[in-house]
Amino acid sequence: MRLVKIPDSKYYEYRLNAMFDCYKWDPMFYDSNTLAKYVLILSEQENKELIQLTENLDKETRLAEEYLNKDKKLSKKLNLPKKVREQIKNMQNYDKKNNIRLMRYDFHPDIEGNWIVTEVNSDVPGGFAESSLLPDLARKTINKKELTYTSFGERMVEEINKKLHKKGTIMMVHCTCFSDDRQVMQYMGDRLQKEGYDIIYGAADHINFNNKKAYCILDNNNKKIDLIFRFTPIEWLIQMKPRRWDGYFNSETVSCNHPIAIYAQSKRFPFTWDELEKNGISMKTWKKLSPETIEVNKLKNKEGFIYKPVYGRVGEKISIKEACRDDEYNKILKDVKLHPKQYLAQKKFLSKPLKGENNEEYHICIGSYTIEGKHAGFYARMSKYPRIDSYAADIPVLIESRVK
Amino acid sequence: MTGKEIYEIYAPKNVKWTEWVRPVPFVGIDIYNRKKIRLINDKKIGFINEYKKDTAIFVDLPNIESIEYGISLAQIGYRPIPIFNGVDEQINSQSTTSSYLVEEGLISGAEKLKKIKIDNNANPVFILDSNRLNRYRKNESIFDNSWDLYGQDIPSYNYFKDNGINKIIVIGEKINRDLRKIFFKFQDVGIEFFQTNGYSSLKKVILKKTVKEKLEKEEL
């Protein structure tokens, strides 16, 4: 795994093309440029290894979530929001064959040469265009056309075509007030429109359910929906008023993702693994790759742990001291004290940085997608700090193939 | 001109502050094939006499009017930085905010801006649409494309201070709630605020948190 610099002379053009041709609409976060000046190159061996591990993790996760959906006692360990717990009975008709399951697993290289998997983005992973279009732009920019990659978008189109056969209406459900959400949806929507689908952009409350089927209620777009492509997280969905969101949980309209995704989205997922294994579901890959995770109140005098929120996003509120800004670290500790059940403690690992220009070091997180159990490309981010958060930069991933 | 070409007029290469020009409405220009509506008007700048090295400006007026002030301030040396972040509505649906007015205004503004010479290190005039905060939906079938400005969408207070800026002028009817939220921290580090509606003279503003603002949980 190595970094290749995008020449300074080409970076302005690269950034411009990323914004206009690759849906990168959020290029700054405060003073941080969120589009890396590098490309991440994986060897063929690293690529193969990541694909194998990702698909093993996915197999375990999907069996686990189906089991958790049937075992209310065990799913209690996840501390799901009350409104979600009330919906478990409505999810009993979940049939994986009628839905499309998408996940993204976060891999970090450690100093001992191992891969560490910190979590799965089980509910609404993003970064679609960055993993589908940016690698192609990058390889043209650095003039390395022999490098390859798997396009997330093309894999997703294949899976949707299997279900809808290039006909029907797809609703891209997202928070319409956020352009960062729309950029994710717009890429996928534009790509699916080229396949012949009718695309509607709308919010979660623009869907009404009737006889377990989804209907769009946006004015002049009132029609039956054939596929719900959701980017609104479940935790936000259940806050919606008026309450119409129950329908998402027992919908017979094809969903990507179905709310069953919430089980693995809880960062307390590791607390169910021993029990799952007792019931015949192997969690071997998860156990091998994950740092030790314990309840906050069981931490006592144990050292070398960090706190993570149960429903955290993009690295927020993770107490890695050297990566926290201003008084953020103390504020997190205060919040953990006040709300210990909203956090967990995870053994800190030492991320192995990669060297860039002038020996500058960068930490990497590689998100590895699966769609319906098969690997579906990479979405990576890099940071000068060992925490990959909103200040981190998107970096395209390309594969060195020995086959010319 | 394409959206990308128009963007390059607002954000030329190697020019300070232009990394924060938000691409969202420029992308919309291409998707919806927007055209210029009319030439934008010059605004009389009566509240300052000249470009000031220690001052940045935020224009927070409705769509076209904001762009008109931004371009007029360019004529006295400020660099217009559009930070519009609202998305276009679903085709054929009503929406809470009119992104197309912003997009068409940016096309017209670019035609004027490309003829104005501005120093590469000039201080910024950030351009916003005050209609962004229109969140009211008279019925639920309306597309809500209102938006808030967040701290992360603009440079940090340290960046402003490091670049010699210790005064901010807000051109608007008031300092709106999302800007207030960002500016409390700016004020804490000694940045002073002034306000005008564009016609009135500058009035110094000391931001004080309301009870509601005090109760709002600070984001970590």
Contacts between the chains, C-beta under 8 A, distances in Angstrom:
chain1	res1	chain2	res2	distance
A	12	B	13	4.6
A	12	B	14	7.6
A	16	B	4	6.4
A	16	B	7	7.3
A	16	B	8	7.1
A	19	B	7	7.5
A	19	B	23	4.2
A	19	B	27	7.4
A	20	B	3	6.7
A	20	B	4	4.5
A	20	B	7	7.4
A	20	B	23	6.9
A	20	B	26	7.6
A	20	B	27	6.4
A	20	B	30	7.6
A	24	B	23	7.9
A	25	B	22	7.4
A	25	B	23	5.3
A	25	B	24	5.3
A	25	B	27	6.7
A	27	B	19	7.0
A	27	B	23	7.2
A	28	B	19	5.6
A	28	B	20	5.5
A	28	B	152	7.9
A	28	B	153	7.6
A	29	B	152	4.9
A	30	B	151	6.9
A	30	B	152	5.3
A	30	B	154	7.9
A	30	B	155	6.9
A	30	B	156	4.8
A	30	B	159	7.9
A	31	B	155	5.7
A	31	B	156	5.2
A	31	B	158	7.5
A	31	B	159	5.1
A	33	B	19	6.7
A	176	B	87	6.7
A	176	B	143	6.1
A	176	B	144	5.3
A	176	B	145	5.7
A	177	B	144	6.1
A	177	B	145	6.9
A	177	B	146	5.8
A	177	B	147	5.1
A	177	B	148	7.4
A	178	B	147	7.4
A	179	B	22	7.7
A	179	B	24	4.7
A	179	B	85	5.0
A	179	B	86	7.2
A	179	B	87	5.2
A	179	B	147	7.2
A	182	B	87	4.4
A	200	B	90	5.9
A	201	B	90	4.8
A	201	B	143	8.0
A	202	B	90	5.9
A	202	B	143	6.9
A	203	B	143	7.7
A	203	B	144	6.5
A	205	B	140	6.3
A	206	B	140	7.6
A	206	B	141	7.4
A	206	B	143	7.8
A	217	B	140	6.8
A	217	B	141	5.2
A	218	B	90	5.5
A	218	B	93	4.7
A	218	B	141	5.6
A	218	B	143	6.2
A	219	B	92	7.7
A	219	B	93	5.2
A	219	B	94	5.6
A	219	B	139	8.0
A	219	B	141	4.1
A	219	B	142	6.7
A	220	B	92	3.8
A	220	B	93	5.8
A	221	B	90	5.9
A	221	B	91	7.9
A	221	B	92	6.2
A	221	B	93	5.8
A	222	B	141	7.8
A	242	B	140	7.7
A	316	B	220	6.7
A	317	B	220	5.1
A	328	B	220	6.1
A	331	B	218	7.7
A	331	B	220	5.4
A	332	B	220	6.2
A	335	B	220	6.7
A	390	B	152	6.9
